[in-house]
Amino acid sequence: MDHCIVYTDGGGALSVLHPADNARLIEVDGQIMPAFAKFTHPSSMAKAVADGGAKYAETEQEFLARIAKKDVPAGAVDVVFVRCADLPADREFRDAWTLRSRAVAIDLAKAKNIVVERLRQVRAPLLQDLDVAFLRASEEANREKMEAVTQRKQYLRSVTKDVRLNAKGAKALSEAFAAICSEMASI
C-alpha cells in the first residue's frame, strides 16, 4: 500500500491510519471478498494478483475511501490520503505533526514546546540535587558553596529560554536539545 489516511482528530492531533493491504477487496472466481478471506499474507495476495488468479475489485483510492469511511472518527477533519513515503521519517516530533497543503509537516512551535518540556524533565533531578547541595552548604554556613550552587540553579532555570531553541528546523531544534542537555550534565 503506497498511501495512508491522515486526519486531524477532534482534539487537534494529527492521526495516521495505515490500512492493512489484505483488507482490500479482491475478485476470485467471480466472487468479491476482502483479501484476508482468501489469503493469509499480503504477499500471497499480491502474487495471486500478479499471476492472474485474483484481481483487485477496487482501486487504491476506492479502498482508501472505504476504509476512511469505516475507521476515521466522526469528528475528524482534513481527511486526506498521502503517500506513506512522504511522512516525516523522524518521529522525534511526532506530536508536532500537522497538515499543510495536504502534506504532513512539523509545526515548529509545537516542536519547541516538546523540547522545552523534555528539558524540564532532564533538569528536574539536577535541580533536586542542587537543592540538597544548597542545604548542606547552608548548614555549614559556607557562603561560597551556596553562591556556586545558586549560580548553577539559575543556569538550569534559564535553559528553557535558550536562544538555540529558536531554531528554524526540526533537525536544528533536536541538535539544540542535545547540546543543552550536554551542557546541563556538565555543570
DRENMARKE-731669 format. One line per 5 residues: number of its first residue (from 0); for each residue x, y, z of N, C-alpha, C, CB. Coordinates in Angstrom, 1 decimal, always signed. Glycine has a CB too. Example, Ala and Ser with C-alpha at 12.3 -4.5 7.8 and 13.67 -1.06 7.14 Angstrom:
2
0) +13.2:-5.7:+7.8:+12.3:-4.5:+7.8:+13.2:-3.3:+7.8:+11.3:-4.5:+9.0 ~ +12.8:-2.2:+7.1:+13.7:-1.1:+7.1:+12.9:+0.0:+7.9:+14.1:-0.6:+5.7
//
This chain:
187
0) +0.9:-1.2:+0.0:+0.0:+0.0:+0.0:+0.9:+1.2:+0.0:-1.0:+0.0:+1.2 ~ +0.7:+2.1:-1.0:+1.6:+3.3:-1.1:+1.0:+4.4:-0.3:+1.6:+3.7:-2.6 ~ -0.2:+4.4:+0.0:-0.8:+5.6:+0.7:-1.4:+5.2:+2.1:-2.0:+6.1:-0.2 ~ -1.5:+6.2:+2.9:-2.2:+6.1:+4.2:-3.2:+7.2:+4.3:-1.1:+6.1:+5.3 ~ -4.0:+7.1:+5.3:-5.1:+8.1:+5.6:-4.6:+9.0:+6.7:-6.5:+7.4:+5.9
5) -4.6:+10.3:+6.5:-4.2:+11.2:+7.6:-5.4:+12.1:+7.8:-3.0:+12.1:+7.1 ~ -5.6:+12.4:+9.1:-6.7:+13.3:+9.5:-6.4:+14.0:+10.8:-8.0:+12.5:+9.6 ~ -7.1:+15.1:+11.1:-6.9:+15.7:+12.4:-8.1:+15.3:+13.2:-6.9:+17.3:+12.2 ~ -7.8:+14.8:+14.4:-8.9:+14.3:+15.3:-9.5:+15.4:+16.0:-8.3:+13.2:+16.3 ~ -10.6:+15.1:+16.8:-11.4:+16.1:+17.5:-10.6:+16.9:+18.5:-12.5:+15.5:+18.2
10) -9.4:+16.4:+19.0:-8.6:+17.1:+19.9:-7.5:+17.9:+19.3:-8.0:+16.1:+20.9 ~ -7.4:+17.9:+17.9:-6.4:+18.7:+17.2:-5.2:+17.9:+16.9:-6.1:+19.9:+18.0 ~ -5.1:+16.7:+17.3:-3.9:+15.9:+17.0:-4.0:+15.3:+15.6:-3.7:+14.8:+18.1 ~ -2.8:+15.1:+15.0:-2.8:+14.5:+13.6:-2.7:+13.0:+13.8:-1.6:+15.0:+12.8 ~ -3.6:+12.3:+13.1:-3.6:+10.8:+13.2:-3.3:+10.3:+11.8:-5.0:+10.3:+13.7
15) -2.6:+9.1:+11.8:-2.2:+8.4:+10.6:-2.7:+7.0:+10.7:-0.7:+8.5:+10.4 ~ -3.5:+6.6:+9.7:-4.1:+5.3:+9.6:-3.5:+4.6:+8.4:-5.6:+5.4:+9.4 ~ -2.9:+3.4:+8.7:-2.2:+2.6:+7.7:-3.1:+1.4:+7.4:-0.8:+2.1:+8.1 ~ -4.0:+1.4:+6.4:-4.9:+0.3:+6.1:-4.1:-1.0:+5.8:-5.8:+0.6:+5.0 ~ -4.6:-2.1:+6.3:-4.0:-3.4:+6.0:-4.2:-3.8:+4.6:-4.5:-4.5:+7.0
20) -3.2:-4.1:+3.9:-3.3:-4.5:+2.5:-4.3:-5.6:+2.2:-1.9:-4.9:+1.9 ~ -4.4:-6.5:+3.2:-5.3:-7.7:+2.9:-6.7:-7.3:+3.3:-4.8:-8.8:+3.8 ~ -7.0:-6.1:+3.6:-8.4:-5.6:+3.7:-9.0:-5.2:+2.4:-8.5:-4.5:+4.8 ~ -8.1:-5.1:+1.4:-8.6:-4.6:+0.1:-9.5:-5.7:-0.6:-7.4:-4.3:-0.8 ~ -10.5:-5.2:-1.2:-11.4:-6.2:-1.9:-10.7:-6.7:-3.1:-12.7:-5.5:-2.2
25) -10.9:-8.1:-3.3:-10.4:-8.7:-4.5:-11.5:-9.6:-5.1:-9.2:-9.6:-4.1 ~ -11.3:-9.9:-6.3:-12.2:-10.8:-7.0:-11.5:-12.1:-7.3:-12.8:-10.1:-8.3 ~ -12.1:-13.2:-6.9:-11.5:-14.5:-7.1:-12.7:-15.4:-7.6:-10.8:-15.2:-5.9 ~ -12.5:-16.0:-8.8:-13.6:-16.9:-9.3:-15.0:-16.2:-9.3:-13.6:-18.2:-8.5 ~ -15.0:-14.9:-9.7:-16.3:-14.2:-9.8:-16.8:-13.8:-8.5:-17.3:-15.1:-10.5
30) -16.2:-14.0:-7.4:-16.7:-13.6:-6.0:-15.8:-12.5:-5.5:-16.7:-14.8:-5.0 ~ -16.4:-11.4:-5.0:-15.7:-10.3:-4.4:-15.7:-10.5:-2.9:-16.4:-8.9:-4.7 ~ -14.5:-10.4:-2.3:-14.2:-10.6:-0.9:-13.0:-9.8:-0.4:-14.1:-12.1:-0.6 ~ -12.9:-9.6:+0.9:-11.7:-9.0:+1.4:-10.5:-10.0:+1.2:-11.8:-8.6:+2.9 ~ -9.4:-9.5:+0.9:-8.3:-10.4:+0.6:-8.0:-11.4:+1.7:-7.0:-9.6:+0.2
35) -8.2:-10.9:+3.0:-7.8:-11.8:+4.1:-8.7:-13.0:+4.2:-8.0:-11.0:+5.4 ~ -9.9:-13.0:+3.5:-10.8:-14.2:+3.5:-10.2:-15.3:+2.6:-12.2:-13.8:+2.9 ~ -9.3:-15.0:+1.7:-8.7:-16.0:+0.8:-7.2:-16.2:+1.1:-9.0:-15.5:-0.6 ~ -6.5:-15.1:+1.5:-5.1:-15.2:+1.6:-4.7:-14.8:+3.0:-4.4:-14.2:+0.6 ~ -3.7:-15.6:+3.6:-3.3:-15.4:+5.0:-2.2:-14.3:+5.1:-2.8:-16.7:+5.6
40) -1.6:-14.0:+4.0:-0.5:-13.0:+4.0:-0.6:-12.1:+2.8:+0.9:-13.7:+4.0 ~ -0.4:-10.8:+2.9:-0.5:-9.8:+1.8:+0.4:-10.2:+0.6:-0.1:-8.5:+2.2 ~ +1.6:-10.8:+0.9:+2.4:-11.2:-0.2:+1.8:-12.3:-1.1:+3.8:-11.7:+0.3 ~ +1.1:-13.2:-0.5:+0.4:-14.3:-1.3:-0.7:-13.7:-2.1:-0.1:-15.4:-0.4 ~ -1.4:-12.6:-1.6:-2.4:-11.9:-2.3:-1.8:-11.2:-3.5:-3.2:-10.9:-1.4
45) -0.7:-10.5:-3.3:+0.0:-9.8:-4.4:+0.4:-10.8:-5.5:+1.2:-9.0:-3.9 ~ +0.9:-11.9:-5.1:+1.4:-12.9:-6.0:+0.2:-13.4:-6.8:+2.0:-14.1:-5.3 ~ -1.0:-13.7:-6.2:-2.2:-14.2:-6.9:-2.7:-13.1:-7.9:-3.3:-14.5:-5.9 ~ -2.6:-11.8:-7.5:-3.0:-10.8:-8.4:-2.0:-10.7:-9.6:-3.0:-9.4:-7.7 ~ -0.7:-10.8:-9.3:+0.3:-10.8:-10.4:+0.1:-12.0:-11.3:+1.7:-10.7:-9.8
50) -0.2:-13.1:-10.8:-0.3:-14.4:-11.6:-1.7:-14.4:-12.3:-0.1:-15.6:-10.7 ~ -2.6:-13.6:-12.0:-3.9:-13.6:-12.6:-4.9:-14.4:-11.9:-3.8:-14.0:-14.0 ~ -4.6:-15.0:-10.8:-5.5:-15.9:-10.1:-6.5:-15.1:-9.3:-4.8:-16.8:-9.1 ~ -6.3:-13.8:-9.2:-7.2:-12.9:-8.5:-7.0:-11.5:-9.1:-6.9:-12.8:-6.9 ~ -8.0:-10.6:-8.9:-7.8:-9.2:-9.3:-8.4:-8.3:-8.3:-8.4:-9.0:-10.7
55) -7.9:-7.1:-8.2:-8.4:-6.1:-7.3:-9.8:-5.8:-7.7:-7.5:-4.9:-7.2 ~ -10.8:-5.7:-6.8:-12.1:-5.3:-7.1:-12.4:-3.9:-6.8:-13.1:-6.2:-6.3 ~ -11.3:-3.2:-6.4:-11.4:-1.7:-6.1:-10.1:-1.1:-6.4:-11.9:-1.4:-4.7 ~ -10.1:+0.2:-6.8:-8.8:+0.9:-6.9:-8.2:+1.2:-5.6:-9.0:+2.2:-7.8 ~ -7.0:+1.6:-5.5:-6.4:+2.0:-4.2:-7.2:+3.2:-3.6:-4.9:+2.4:-4.4
60) -7.6:+4.1:-4.5:-8.3:+5.3:-4.0:-9.7:+4.9:-3.4:-8.5:+6.3:-5.1 ~ -10.4:+3.9:-4.1:-11.7:+3.4:-3.6:-11.5:+2.7:-2.3:-12.3:+2.5:-4.6 ~ -10.4:+1.9:-2.2:-10.1:+1.2:-1.0:-9.8:+2.1:+0.2:-8.8:+0.3:-1.2 ~ -9.0:+3.2:-0.1:-8.7:+4.2:+1.0:-10.0:+4.9:+1.4:-7.7:+5.2:+0.5 ~ -10.9:+5.2:+0.5:-12.1:+5.9:+0.8:-13.0:+5.0:+1.6:-12.8:+6.4:-0.5
65) -13.1:+3.7:+1.3:-13.9:+2.8:+2.0:-13.4:+2.6:+3.5:-13.9:+1.4:+1.3 ~ -12.1:+2.5:+3.6:-11.5:+2.3:+5.0:-11.7:+3.6:+5.8:-10.0:+1.9:+4.9 ~ -11.5:+4.8:+5.1:-11.7:+6.0:+5.8:-13.1:+6.2:+6.3:-11.3:+7.2:+4.9 ~ -14.1:+5.8:+5.5:-15.5:+5.9:+5.9:-15.7:+5.0:+7.1:-16.4:+5.6:+4.7 ~ -15.1:+3.9:+7.1:-15.3:+2.9:+8.2:-14.6:+3.3:+9.5:-15.0:+1.5:+7.7
70) -13.3:+3.7:+9.3:-12.4:+3.8:+10.5:-12.1:+5.2:+11.0:-11.2:+3.1:+10.2 ~ -12.3:+6.2:+10.2:-12.0:+7.6:+10.7:-13.1:+8.1:+11.5:-11.8:+8.6:+9.4 ~ -12.8:+8.6:+12.7:-13.9:+9.0:+13.7:-14.7:+10.1:+13.1:-13.3:+9.5:+15.0 ~ -16.0:+10.2:+13.6:-16.9:+11.2:+13.1:-16.5:+12.6:+13.2:-18.2:+11.0:+13.9 ~ -15.7:+13.0:+14.3:-15.3:+14.4:+14.5:-14.1:+14.8:+13.8:-15.2:+14.6:+15.9
75) -13.5:+13.9:+13.0:-12.2:+14.2:+12.3:-12.4:+15.2:+11.2:-11.6:+12.9:+11.7 ~ -11.4:+16.0:+11.0:-11.4:+17.0:+9.9:-10.1:+16.8:+9.0:-11.5:+18.4:+10.4 ~ -10.1:+17.4:+7.9:-8.9:+17.4:+7.0:-8.5:+16.0:+6.7:-7.8:+18.2:+7.6 ~ -9.4:+15.1:+6.3:-9.1:+13.7:+5.9:-8.5:+13.8:+4.5:-10.3:+12.8:+6.0 ~ -7.2:+13.3:+4.4:-6.5:+13.2:+3.1:-5.8:+11.9:+3.0:-5.5:+14.4:+3.0
80) -5.5:+11.5:+1.8:-4.7:+10.4:+1.5:-3.3:+10.9:+1.1:-5.3:+9.4:+0.4 ~ -2.3:+10.4:+1.8:-0.9:+10.8:+1.5:+0.0:+9.6:+1.2:-0.3:+11.7:+2.6 ~ +1.0:+9.8:+0.5:+2.0:+8.7:+0.3:+2.7:+8.4:+1.6:+3.0:+9.0:-0.9 ~ +2.7:+7.2:+2.0:+3.4:+6.8:+3.2:+4.9:+7.3:+3.2:+3.3:+5.3:+3.5 ~ +5.5:+7.3:+2.1:+6.9:+7.7:+2.0:+7.0:+9.2:+2.2:+7.4:+7.4:+0.6
85) +6.0:+9.9:+2.1:+6.0:+11.4:+2.4:+5.9:+11.8:+3.8:+5.0:+12.1:+1.5 ~ +5.6:+10.8:+4.7:+5.5:+11.1:+6.1:+6.9:+11.4:+6.6:+4.9:+9.9:+6.9 ~ +7.1:+12.3:+7.6:+8.4:+12.5:+8.1:+9.0:+11.2:+8.7:+8.4:+13.6:+9.3 ~ +10.3:+11.0:+8.3:+11.0:+9.7:+8.7:+11.3:+9.7:+10.2:+12.3:+9.6:+7.9 ~ +11.6:+10.9:+10.7:+12.0:+11.0:+12.1:+10.7:+11.3:+12.9:+13.0:+12.2:+12.3
90) +10.5:+10.4:+13.9:+9.3:+10.5:+14.7:+9.5:+11.3:+16.0:+8.7:+9.1:+15.0 ~ +10.7:+11.9:+16.2:+11.0:+12.6:+17.4:+10.0:+13.6:+17.8:+12.4:+13.3:+17.3 ~ +9.5:+14.3:+16.8:+8.5:+15.3:+17.0:+7.1:+14.9:+16.4:+8.9:+16.7:+16.3 ~ +6.8:+13.6:+16.6:+5.5:+13.1:+16.1:+4.3:+13.9:+16.6:+5.4:+11.6:+16.5 ~ +4.3:+14.3:+17.9:+3.2:+15.1:+18.4:+3.1:+16.5:+17.9:+3.3:+15.1:+19.9
95) +4.1:+16.9:+17.0:+4.1:+18.2:+16.4:+3.7:+18.1:+14.9:+5.4:+18.9:+16.6 ~ +3.4:+16.9:+14.4:+3.0:+16.8:+13.0:+1.7:+17.6:+12.8:+2.8:+15.3:+12.6 ~ +1.6:+18.2:+11.6:+0.4:+18.9:+11.2:+0.2:+18.8:+9.7:+0.5:+20.4:+11.7 ~ -1.0:+19.1:+9.3:-1.3:+19.1:+7.8:-1.1:+20.5:+7.2:-2.7:+18.5:+7.5 ~ -0.3:+20.5:+6.2:-0.2:+21.8:+5.4:-0.2:+21.5:+3.9:+1.2:+22.5:+5.8
100) -1.2:+22.0:+3.3:-1.4:+21.8:+1.8:-1.4:+20.3:+1.5:-0.3:+22.5:+1.1 ~ -2.2:+19.6:+2.3:-2.4:+18.1:+2.0:-1.1:+17.3:+2.2:-2.9:+17.9:+0.7 ~ -0.1:+17.9:+3.0:+1.1:+17.2:+3.3:+1.4:+17.3:+4.8:+2.3:+17.8:+2.5 ~ +2.0:+16.3:+5.3:+2.4:+16.3:+6.7:+3.7:+17.0:+6.9:+2.5:+14.8:+7.3 ~ +3.6:+18.0:+7.9:+4.8:+18.8:+8.2:+4.9:+18.9:+9.7:+4.7:+20.2:+7.5
105) +6.1:+19.4:+10.1:+6.3:+19.6:+11.6:+6.0:+21.0:+11.9:+7.8:+19.2:+12.0 ~ +5.1:+21.2:+12.9:+4.8:+22.5:+13.4:+5.9:+22.9:+14.4:+3.4:+22.6:+14.1 ~ +6.8:+23.9:+14.0:+8.0:+24.2:+14.9:+7.6:+24.7:+16.2:+8.8:+25.2:+14.1 ~ +6.5:+25.5:+16.3:+6.1:+26.0:+17.6:+5.7:+24.8:+18.6:+4.8:+26.9:+17.5 ~ +5.0:+23.8:+18.0:+4.7:+22.6:+18.9:+6.0:+21.8:+19.2:+3.7:+21.7:+18.1
110) +6.9:+21.7:+18.2:+8.1:+21.0:+18.4:+9.0:+21.7:+19.5:+9.0:+20.9:+17.1 ~ +9.0:+23.0:+19.5:+9.7:+23.8:+20.5:+9.1:+23.5:+21.9:+9.7:+25.3:+20.2 ~ +7.8:+23.4:+22.0:+7.1:+23.1:+23.3:+7.5:+21.7:+23.7:+5.6:+23.3:+23.1 ~ +7.6:+20.8:+22.8:+8.0:+19.4:+23.2:+9.4:+19.4:+23.7:+8.0:+18.5:+21.9 ~ +10.4:+20.2:+23.1:+11.7:+20.3:+23.6:+11.8:+20.9:+24.9:+12.6:+21.0:+22.5
115) +11.1:+22.0:+25.1:+11.1:+22.7:+26.4:+10.6:+21.8:+27.5:+10.2:+24.0:+26.3 ~ +9.6:+21.0:+27.2:+9.1:+20.0:+28.2:+10.1:+19.0:+28.5:+7.8:+19.4:+27.8 ~ +10.8:+18.5:+27.5:+11.9:+17.5:+27.7:+13.0:+18.1:+28.5:+12.4:+17.0:+26.4 ~ +13.4:+19.3:+28.3:+14.4:+20.0:+29.1:+14.0:+20.1:+30.5:+14.7:+21.4:+28.5 ~ +12.7:+20.4:+30.8:+12.3:+20.5:+32.2:+12.4:+19.1:+32.8:+10.8:+20.9:+32.2
120) +12.1:+18.0:+32.1:+12.2:+16.7:+32.7:+13.7:+16.3:+33.0:+11.6:+15.7:+31.7 ~ +14.6:+16.8:+32.1:+16.0:+16.5:+32.3:+16.6:+17.3:+33.5:+16.8:+16.8:+31.0 ~ +16.1:+18.5:+33.6:+16.7:+19.4:+34.6:+16.1:+19.1:+36.0:+16.5:+20.8:+34.3 ~ +14.9:+18.5:+36.1:+14.3:+18.4:+37.4:+15.2:+17.6:+38.4:+13.0:+17.6:+37.2 ~ +15.7:+16.5:+38.1:+16.6:+15.8:+39.1:+17.9:+16.6:+39.4:+16.9:+14.4:+38.6
125) +18.4:+17.3:+38.4:+19.6:+18.1:+38.6:+19.3:+19.2:+39.6:+20.1:+18.8:+37.3 ~ +18.1:+19.9:+39.5:+17.7:+20.9:+40.5:+17.5:+20.3:+41.9:+16.4:+21.6:+40.0 ~ +17.0:+19.1:+41.9:+16.8:+18.4:+43.2:+18.1:+18.2:+43.9:+16.0:+17.1:+43.1 ~ +19.1:+17.7:+43.1:+20.4:+17.5:+43.7:+21.1:+18.8:+44.2:+21.4:+16.9:+42.6 ~ +20.8:+19.9:+43.4:+21.4:+21.2:+43.8:+20.7:+21.7:+45.1:+21.3:+22.2:+42.7
130) +19.4:+21.4:+45.2:+18.7:+21.8:+46.4:+19.4:+21.2:+47.7:+17.2:+21.4:+46.4 ~ +19.7:+19.9:+47.5:+20.4:+19.2:+48.6:+21.7:+19.8:+48.9:+20.5:+17.7:+48.3 ~ +22.5:+20.1:+47.8:+23.8:+20.7:+48.0:+23.7:+22.1:+48.6:+24.5:+20.8:+46.6 ~ +22.7:+22.8:+48.3:+22.5:+24.1:+48.9:+22.2:+24.0:+50.4:+21.3:+24.9:+48.2 ~ +21.3:+23.1:+50.7:+21.0:+22.9:+52.2:+22.2:+22.5:+53.0:+19.9:+21.8:+52.3
135) +23.1:+21.6:+52.4:+24.3:+21.2:+53.1:+25.2:+22.4:+53.3:+25.0:+20.1:+52.3 ~ +25.4:+23.2:+52.2:+26.2:+24.4:+52.3:+25.7:+25.4:+53.3:+26.3:+25.1:+50.9 ~ +24.3:+25.5:+53.3:+23.7:+26.4:+54.3:+23.9:+25.9:+55.7:+22.2:+26.5:+54.0 ~ +23.8:+24.6:+55.9:+24.1:+24.0:+57.3:+25.5:+24.3:+57.7:+23.8:+22.5:+57.3 ~ +26.4:+24.3:+56.7:+27.9:+24.5:+57.0:+28.2:+26.0:+57.1:+28.7:+23.9:+56.0
140) +27.2:+26.8:+56.7:+27.3:+28.3:+56.6:+28.5:+28.7:+55.7:+27.7:+28.9:+58.0 ~ +28.5:+27.9:+54.6:+29.5:+28.1:+53.6:+29.0:+28.9:+52.4:+30.1:+26.7:+53.0 ~ +29.1:+30.2:+52.5:+28.6:+31.2:+51.6:+29.1:+31.0:+50.2:+28.8:+32.6:+52.0 ~ +30.4:+30.6:+50.0:+31.0:+30.4:+48.7:+30.3:+29.2:+48.0:+32.5:+30.1:+48.9 ~ +30.0:+28.1:+48.7:+29.3:+27.0:+48.1:+27.9:+27.3:+47.8:+29.4:+25.8:+49.1
145) +27.3:+28.1:+48.7:+25.9:+28.5:+48.5:+25.8:+29.3:+47.2:+25.3:+29.3:+49.7 ~ +26.7:+30.2:+47.0:+26.7:+31.1:+45.8:+26.9:+30.3:+44.5:+27.8:+32.2:+45.9 ~ +27.9:+29.3:+44.6:+28.1:+28.5:+43.4:+26.9:+27.6:+43.1:+29.3:+27.5:+43.7 ~ +26.2:+27.1:+44.1:+25.0:+26.3:+43.8:+23.9:+27.2:+43.3:+24.6:+25.6:+45.1 ~ +23.8:+28.4:+43.8:+22.8:+29.3:+43.4:+23.0:+29.7:+41.9:+22.8:+30.6:+44.2
150) +24.2:+29.9:+41.5:+24.5:+30.2:+40.1:+24.2:+29.0:+39.2:+26.0:+30.5:+39.9 ~ +24.5:+27.8:+39.6:+24.1:+26.6:+38.8:+22.6:+26.4:+38.7:+24.8:+25.3:+39.4 ~ +21.9:+26.7:+39.8:+20.5:+26.6:+39.7:+19.9:+27.6:+38.8:+19.9:+26.7:+41.1 ~ +20.4:+28.8:+38.8:+20.0:+29.9:+37.9:+20.2:+29.5:+36.5:+20.7:+31.2:+38.3 ~ +21.3:+28.9:+36.2:+21.6:+28.5:+34.8:+20.6:+27.4:+34.4:+23.0:+27.8:+34.7
155) +20.3:+26.5:+35.3:+19.3:+25.4:+34.9:+17.9:+26.0:+34.7:+19.3:+24.4:+36.0 ~ +17.6:+27.0:+35.5:+16.2:+27.6:+35.3:+16.1:+28.4:+33.9:+15.9:+28.6:+36.4 ~ +17.3:+28.8:+33.4:+17.3:+29.6:+32.2:+17.3:+28.8:+30.9:+18.4:+30.5:+32.2 ~ +17.6:+27.4:+31.0:+17.8:+26.7:+29.8:+16.5:+26.6:+28.9:+18.1:+25.2:+30.1 ~ +15.4:+26.8:+29.4:+14.1:+26.7:+28.6:+14.0:+28.0:+27.8:+12.9:+26.5:+29.5
160) +14.8:+29.0:+28.1:+14.8:+30.3:+27.3:+16.0:+30.4:+26.4:+14.6:+31.5:+28.3 ~ +16.8:+29.4:+26.3:+18.0:+29.4:+25.5:+17.7:+29.8:+24.0:+18.7:+28.0:+25.5 ~ +18.4:+30.7:+23.5:+18.2:+31.3:+22.1:+18.3:+30.2:+21.1:+19.2:+32.4:+21.8 ~ +19.0:+29.1:+21.3:+19.1:+28.0:+20.4:+17.8:+27.3:+20.1:+20.2:+27.0:+20.8 ~ +16.8:+27.5:+21.0:+15.5:+26.9:+20.9:+14.7:+27.6:+19.9:+14.8:+26.8:+22.2
165) +15.2:+28.7:+19.3:+14.5:+29.5:+18.3:+15.0:+29.0:+16.9:+14.8:+31.0:+18.4 ~ +15.4:+27.7:+16.8:+15.9:+27.1:+15.6:+14.8:+27.1:+14.5:+16.3:+25.6:+15.9 ~ +15.3:+27.1:+13.3:+14.4:+27.2:+12.1:+14.1:+25.9:+11.5:+15.1:+28.2:+11.1 ~ +14.3:+24.8:+12.2:+14.0:+23.5:+11.6:+14.0:+22.4:+12.7:+15.0:+23.1:+10.5 ~ +13.4:+21.3:+12.5:+13.3:+20.3:+13.5:+14.7:+19.7:+13.8:+12.4:+19.1:+13.0
170) +15.5:+19.5:+12.8:+16.8:+19.0:+13.0:+17.7:+19.9:+13.9:+17.6:+18.7:+11.6 ~ +17.6:+21.2:+13.6:+18.4:+22.2:+14.4:+17.8:+22.2:+15.8:+18.3:+23.6:+13.7 ~ +16.5:+22.1:+16.0:+15.9:+22.1:+17.3:+16.4:+20.8:+18.1:+14.4:+22.1:+17.2 ~ +16.4:+19.7:+17.4:+16.9:+18.5:+18.0:+18.4:+18.6:+18.5:+16.7:+17.3:+17.1 ~ +19.2:+19.2:+17.6:+20.6:+19.4:+17.9:+20.7:+20.4:+19.1:+21.3:+20.0:+16.7
175) +19.9:+21.4:+19.2:+19.9:+22.4:+20.3:+19.6:+21.6:+21.6:+18.9:+23.5:+20.1 ~ +18.6:+20.8:+21.5:+18.2:+20.0:+22.7:+19.4:+19.2:+23.2:+17.0:+19.1:+22.4 ~ +20.1:+18.5:+22.3:+21.2:+17.6:+22.6:+22.4:+18.4:+23.3:+21.8:+16.9:+21.4 ~ +22.6:+19.6:+22.6:+23.7:+20.5:+23.1:+23.4:+21.0:+24.5:+24.0:+21.6:+22.2 ~ +22.2:+21.4:+24.8:+21.8:+22.0:+26.1:+21.8:+20.9:+27.1:+20.4:+22.6:+26.0
180) +21.4:+19.7:+26.8:+21.4:+18.6:+27.7:+22.9:+18.2:+28.1:+20.7:+17.3:+27.1 ~ +23.7:+18.3:+27.1:+25.2:+18.0:+27.4:+25.7:+19.1:+28.3:+26.0:+18.0:+26.1 ~ +25.4:+20.3:+28.1:+25.8:+21.4:+29.0:+25.3:+21.3:+30.4:+25.5:+22.8:+28.4 ~ +24.0:+20.9:+30.5:+23.4:+20.7:+31.8:+24.1:+19.6:+32.6:+21.9:+20.4:+31.7 ~ +24.5:+18.5:+31.9:+25.1:+17.4:+32.6:+26.5:+17.8:+33.1:+25.2:+16.2:+31.6
185) +27.1:+18.8:+32.5:+28.5:+19.1:+32.8:+28.6:+20.2:+33.9:+29.2:+19.6:+31.6 ~ +27.4:+20.7:+34.4:+27.5:+21.8:+35.4:+27.8:+21.2:+36.8:+26.2:+22.6:+35.4
//
